[in-house]
Amino acid sequence: MTKAKVAILISGRGSNMMALLYASRLPDSPYEVVLVASNDPEAPGLPLAAAEGVPTFAHSHKGLDRVSFDAIMDAQLRAVGADYVALAGYMRILSTEFVASWEGRMLNIHPSLLPKYKGLDTHGRSIVAGDSHAGCSVHLVTAELDDGPVLGQVPVKIVPGETPDSLASRVVFAEHQLYPKVLADFVRRDTHPEWLLSKVREFALALPETEEKASHGSPGFFVSGGKFFAYFSYNHHHDGVTGLLVKTSGVEEQAMLIDRDPDLYYRPAYLGPSGWIGIRLDRGGNDWEHIADWLQKSWRLSAPKRLTKMMNIADAF
């Protein structure tokens, strides 16, 4: 199994970072920690990560504007080939540019049951409000603070005589249970057939006059008045392979693609002799822009001329 590469950003002791790191060492973990970085060179979590053999990076944000500092961090994340970013007590408001560059791939843990109590002093606010429970949430990071889609939560009972400190000391246990599980489930979705099909469907049905219909036991996509241009194949021949089948210009292009990248491309059993190509989707880290390009190319090879004529004219400009 190819593991997703996760970089963790911290500002302090890094207790959630360590929870994520130790969970990554379990045999069935779908991710590995490739970097722990901080905006504070004195963050106590950095030497803990280094002692566990994880590469670390630190750079003070002082004297730098938000965009410039985030660019430094972004460069480090890309240098280690990070697929995902996990914020774990990272006490920085992120620039819109940084958030956009990691859209859909950056998670954060927050000590409240979002959407309640965004920002700071979450425990005290929940006690004052008379809530029966506090808790923690893992969410996707968006440009608005603590406002991204919630991926998971754990409630924690507020007991009589509760103080912000006593509540915080219990919520942190919930955080350490929740964050590794949610992160693992999130990165594992890249190889889950239902999620992969939803992504293929999103791109395929965005093409003009496209419809979906099951064919030969697989979800297929065709152009109205035209032919099928794509199939989603999940373990279709009991080979454990999840792939996207699309048209090429012919068997010569098919052979060239397989020769160039045999880990990505394969010759499908039934459609292969006709020049179709299979694209593996079950290895994680899919390049969805590349897949969208293939869907469009295959669509053009299948669509009637009345649809492709205008697109060809547009391309000429």
LUMTI-224901 format. One record per residue (C-alpha): residue number from 1; residue in one letter; x, y, z. Coordinates in steps of 0.2 Angstrom, whole numbers, plus 5000, padded with zeros to 4 digits. Example, Ala and Ser with C-alpha at 12.3 -4.5 7.8 and 13.67 -1.06 7.14 Angstrom:
BEGIN
1, a, 5062, 4978, 5039 $
2, s, 5068, 4995, 5036 $
//
This chain:
BEGIN
1, m, 5000, 5000, 5000 $
2, t, 5007, 5017, 4995 $
3, k, 5005, 5028, 5010 $
4, a, 4999, 5046, 5009 $
5, k, 5012, 5059, 5014 $
6, v, 5006, 5070, 5028 $
7, a, 5015, 5086, 5035 $
8, i, 5010, 5093, 5052 $
9, l, 5011, 5111, 5057 $
10, i, 5013, 5115, 5075 $
11, s, 5016, 5130, 5086 $
12, g, 5018, 5122, 5104 $
13, r, 5020, 5106, 5113 $
14, g, 5013, 5096, 5099 $
15, s, 5002, 5083, 5108 $
16, n, 4991, 5081, 5093 $
17, m, 5006, 5080, 5082 $
18, m, 5012, 5065, 5092 $
19, a, 4995, 5057, 5092 $
20, l, 4995, 5058, 5073 $
21, l, 5013, 5052, 5072 $
22, y, 5011, 5037, 5083 $
23, a, 4995, 5032, 5074 $
24, s, 5005, 5033, 5058 $
25, r, 5016, 5019, 5064 $
26, l, 5002, 5006, 5066 $
27, p, 5002, 4993, 5053 $
28, d, 4986, 4998, 5044 $
29, s, 4989, 5016, 5044 $
30, p, 4986, 5024, 5027 $
31, y, 4997, 5039, 5030 $
32, e, 5015, 5043, 5035 $
33, v, 5022, 5059, 5043 $
34, v, 5035, 5066, 5032 $
35, l, 5038, 5083, 5040 $
36, v, 5034, 5093, 5056 $
37, a, 5036, 5111, 5054 $
38, s, 5033, 5126, 5065 $
39, n, 5032, 5145, 5065 $
40, d, 5041, 5145, 5082 $
41, p, 5059, 5138, 5082 $
42, e, 5057, 5135, 5101 $
43, a, 5041, 5124, 5099 $
44, p, 5043, 5110, 5112 $
45, g, 5036, 5098, 5099 $
46, l, 5050, 5100, 5087 $
47, p, 5063, 5090, 5097 $
48, l, 5050, 5076, 5100 $
49, a, 5047, 5074, 5082 $
50, a, 5066, 5074, 5078 $
51, a, 5069, 5061, 5091 $
52, e, 5056, 5050, 5082 $
53, g, 5066, 5052, 5066 $
54, v, 5054, 5064, 5058 $
55, p, 5061, 5078, 5048 $
56, t, 5058, 5095, 5055 $
57, f, 5058, 5113, 5050 $
58, a, 5056, 5129, 5059 $
59, h, 5055, 5148, 5054 $
60, s, 5050, 5162, 5064 $
61, h, 5035, 5172, 5057 $
62, k, 5041, 5188, 5065 $
63, g, 5045, 5202, 5053 $
64, l, 5037, 5194, 5039 $
65, d, 5020, 5198, 5031 $
66, r, 5007, 5183, 5031 $
67, v, 5009, 5179, 5013 $
68, s, 5028, 5179, 5013 $
69, f, 5029, 5168, 5028 $
70, d, 5016, 5156, 5021 $
71, a, 5026, 5155, 5005 $
72, i, 5041, 5149, 5015 $
73, m, 5031, 5135, 5023 $
74, d, 5022, 5130, 5007 $
75, a, 5040, 5128, 4999 $
76, q, 5044, 5116, 5013 $
77, l, 5028, 5106, 5011 $
78, r, 5031, 5104, 4993 $
79, a, 5049, 5100, 4995 $
80, v, 5045, 5084, 5005 $
81, g, 5031, 5079, 4993 $
82, a, 5017, 5082, 5006 $
83, d, 4999, 5076, 5000 $
84, y, 4990, 5083, 5015 $
85, v, 4993, 5095, 5029 $
86, a, 4987, 5093, 5047 $
87, l, 4986, 5108, 5058 $
88, a, 4990, 5103, 5076 $
89, g, 4990, 5118, 5087 $
90, y, 4996, 5129, 5074 $
91, m, 4993, 5146, 5080 $
92, r, 4993, 5156, 5064 $
93, i, 4979, 5164, 5054 $
94, l, 4983, 5157, 5036 $
95, s, 4984, 5168, 5020 $
96, t, 4970, 5165, 5007 $
97, e, 4984, 5160, 4995 $
98, f, 4990, 5147, 5006 $
99, v, 4973, 5140, 5010 $
100, a, 4968, 5140, 4992 $
101, s, 4984, 5130, 4987 $
102, w, 4980, 5116, 4999 $
103, e, 4961, 5117, 4997 $
104, g, 4953, 5100, 5001 $
105, r, 4970, 5093, 5008 $
106, m, 4972, 5103, 5024 $
107, l, 4964, 5098, 5040 $
108, n, 4963, 5106, 5058 $
109, i, 4957, 5101, 5075 $
110, h, 4947, 5113, 5085 $
111, p, 4942, 5111, 5104 $
112, s, 4923, 5114, 5102 $
113, l, 4909, 5106, 5094 $
114, l, 4908, 5116, 5078 $
115, p, 4900, 5127, 5073 $
116, k, 4899, 5132, 5091 $
117, y, 4913, 5143, 5098 $
118, k, 4925, 5146, 5084 $
119, g, 4941, 5155, 5089 $
120, l, 4948, 5155, 5107 $
121, d, 4942, 5152, 5125 $
122, t, 4931, 5138, 5119 $
123, h, 4930, 5129, 5135 $
124, g, 4926, 5144, 5146 $
125, r, 4913, 5149, 5133 $
126, s, 4904, 5132, 5134 $
127, i, 4904, 5132, 5153 $
128, v, 4897, 5150, 5154 $
129, a, 4883, 5145, 5141 $
130, g, 4878, 5131, 5152 $
131, d, 4881, 5118, 5139 $
132, s, 4879, 5099, 5143 $
133, h, 4894, 5095, 5132 $
134, a, 4909, 5102, 5125 $
135, g, 4921, 5092, 5114 $
136, c, 4932, 5093, 5098 $
137, s, 4930, 5094, 5079 $
138, v, 4941, 5090, 5065 $
139, h, 4937, 5100, 5049 $
140, l, 4943, 5105, 5032 $
141, v, 4952, 5122, 5032 $
142, t, 4944, 5136, 5022 $
143, a, 4948, 5154, 5021 $
144, e, 4936, 5158, 5035 $
145, l, 4942, 5154, 5053 $
146, d, 4936, 5137, 5060 $
147, d, 4922, 5136, 5046 $
148, g, 4927, 5122, 5035 $
149, p, 4916, 5106, 5033 $
150, v, 4916, 5096, 5049 $
151, l, 4923, 5078, 5046 $
152, g, 4921, 5071, 5064 $
153, q, 4917, 5076, 5082 $
154, v, 4918, 5069, 5099 $
155, p, 4907, 5076, 5113 $
156, v, 4914, 5078, 5131 $
157, k, 4902, 5079, 5146 $
158, i, 4904, 5095, 5156 $
159, v, 4903, 5090, 5174 $
160, p, 4897, 5100, 5190 $
161, g, 4911, 5112, 5196 $
162, e, 4920, 5111, 5179 $
163, t, 4933, 5124, 5175 $
164, p, 4941, 5128, 5158 $
165, d, 4957, 5119, 5164 $
166, s, 4948, 5104, 5170 $
167, l, 4938, 5103, 5154 $
168, a, 4953, 5106, 5143 $
169, s, 4962, 5092, 5151 $
170, r, 4949, 5079, 5146 $
171, v, 4945, 5086, 5129 $
172, v, 4963, 5084, 5124 $
173, f, 4961, 5065, 5127 $
174, a, 4946, 5065, 5115 $
175, e, 4957, 5075, 5102 $
176, h, 4970, 5062, 5102 $
177, q, 4957, 5048, 5098 $
178, l, 4948, 5058, 5085 $
179, y, 4962, 5066, 5075 $
180, p, 4971, 5051, 5069 $
181, k, 4955, 5041, 5065 $
182, v, 4948, 5056, 5055 $
183, l, 4964, 5059, 5046 $
184, a, 4966, 5040, 5041 $
185, d, 4948, 5039, 5035 $
186, f, 4950, 5055, 5025 $
187, v, 4966, 5050, 5016 $
188, r, 4960, 5032, 5013 $
189, r, 4945, 5039, 5003 $
190, d, 4957, 5042, 4988 $
191, t, 4956, 5023, 4986 $
192, h, 4938, 5020, 4991 $
193, p, 4928, 5015, 4975 $
194, e, 4912, 5025, 4980 $
195, w, 4922, 5041, 4982 $
196, l, 4932, 5038, 4966 $
197, l, 4916, 5035, 4956 $
198, s, 4909, 5051, 4963 $
199, k, 4924, 5061, 4957 $
200, v, 4924, 5052, 4939 $
201, r, 4905, 5056, 4939 $
202, e, 4908, 5074, 4943 $
203, f, 4920, 5077, 4929 $
204, a, 4911, 5066, 4916 $
205, l, 4894, 5074, 4919 $
206, a, 4901, 5091, 4917 $
207, l, 4904, 5088, 4899 $
208, p, 4891, 5093, 4886 $
209, e, 4875, 5082, 4884 $
210, t, 4883, 5068, 4894 $
211, e, 4872, 5054, 4903 $
212, e, 4876, 5040, 4914 $
213, k, 4870, 5022, 4912 $
214, a, 4876, 5005, 4918 $
215, s, 4884, 4994, 4904 $
216, h, 4892, 4977, 4905 $
217, g, 4890, 4978, 4924 $
218, s, 4899, 4995, 4926 $
219, p, 4894, 5013, 4927 $
220, g, 4896, 5020, 4910 $
221, f, 4895, 5038, 4903 $
222, f, 4889, 5042, 4885 $
223, v, 4886, 5057, 4874 $
224, s, 4867, 5060, 4869 $
225, g, 4866, 5055, 4851 $
226, g, 4884, 5047, 4852 $
227, k, 4893, 5033, 4860 $
228, f, 4900, 5028, 4877 $
229, f, 4916, 5037, 4881 $
230, a, 4920, 5031, 4898 $
231, y, 4917, 5017, 4910 $
232, f, 4921, 5015, 4929 $
233, s, 4928, 4998, 4932 $
234, y, 4929, 4991, 4950 $
235, n, 4936, 4974, 4952 $
236, h, 4926, 4970, 4936 $
237, h, 4937, 4955, 4932 $
238, h, 4940, 4950, 4950 $
239, d, 4957, 4957, 4949 $
240, g, 4956, 4970, 4963 $
241, v, 4958, 4984, 4951 $
242, t, 4948, 5001, 4951 $
243, g, 4951, 5010, 4935 $
244, l, 4944, 5022, 4922 $
245, l, 4942, 5016, 4905 $
246, v, 4943, 5029, 4891 $
247, k, 4946, 5029, 4872 $
248, t, 4963, 5033, 4864 $
249, s, 4967, 5036, 4846 $
250, g, 4971, 5018, 4843 $
251, v, 4981, 5003, 4849 $
252, e, 4998, 5012, 4845 $
253, e, 4994, 5026, 4857 $
254, q, 4988, 5013, 4870 $
255, a, 5004, 5003, 4868 $
256, m, 5015, 5019, 4870 $
257, l, 5005, 5024, 4886 $
258, i, 5007, 5007, 4894 $
259, d, 5026, 5006, 4890 $
260, r, 5028, 5024, 4896 $
261, d, 5019, 5022, 4913 $
262, p, 5014, 5003, 4917 $
263, d, 5010, 5008, 4935 $
264, l, 4996, 5020, 4929 $
265, y, 4990, 5013, 4912 $
266, y, 4984, 4995, 4908 $
267, r, 4975, 4986, 4894 $
268, p, 4957, 4982, 4898 $
269, a, 4952, 4965, 4894 $
270, y, 4937, 4967, 4883 $
271, l, 4940, 4985, 4876 $
272, g, 4958, 4984, 4874 $
273, p, 4958, 4977, 4857 $
274, s, 4948, 4992, 4851 $
275, g, 4961, 5004, 4858 $
276, w, 4954, 5009, 4875 $
277, i, 4965, 5012, 4889 $
278, g, 4963, 5009, 4908 $
279, i, 4969, 5022, 4920 $
280, r, 4972, 5015, 4938 $
281, l, 4963, 5025, 4951 $
282, d, 4966, 5014, 4967 $
283, r, 4984, 5019, 4971 $
284, g, 4980, 5036, 4979 $
285, g, 4987, 5052, 4974 $
286, n, 4977, 5053, 4958 $
287, d, 4980, 5068, 4947 $
288, w, 4962, 5073, 4944 $
289, e, 4966, 5087, 4931 $
290, h, 4975, 5073, 4921 $
291, i, 4960, 5062, 4923 $
292, a, 4948, 5076, 4918 $
293, d, 4958, 5079, 4902 $
294, w, 4957, 5061, 4897 $
295, l, 4938, 5061, 4900 $
296, q, 4937, 5076, 4888 $
297, k, 4948, 5068, 4875 $
298, s, 4938, 5052, 4875 $
299, w, 4922, 5062, 4875 $
300, r, 4928, 5071, 4859 $
301, l, 4932, 5054, 4851 $
302, s, 4914, 5049, 4854 $
303, a, 4903, 5064, 4852 $
304, p, 4893, 5069, 4836 $
305, k, 4901, 5082, 4825 $
306, r, 4887, 5095, 4830 $
307, l, 4895, 5095, 4847 $
308, t, 4913, 5094, 4843 $
309, k, 4913, 5107, 4829 $
310, m, 4910, 5122, 4840 $
311, m, 4923, 5116, 4853 $
312, n, 4936, 5114, 4839 $
313, i, 4932, 5132, 4833 $
314, a, 4934, 5138, 4851 $
315, d, 4951, 5129, 4853 $
316, a, 4957, 5137, 4837 $
317, f, 4956, 5154, 4846 $
//
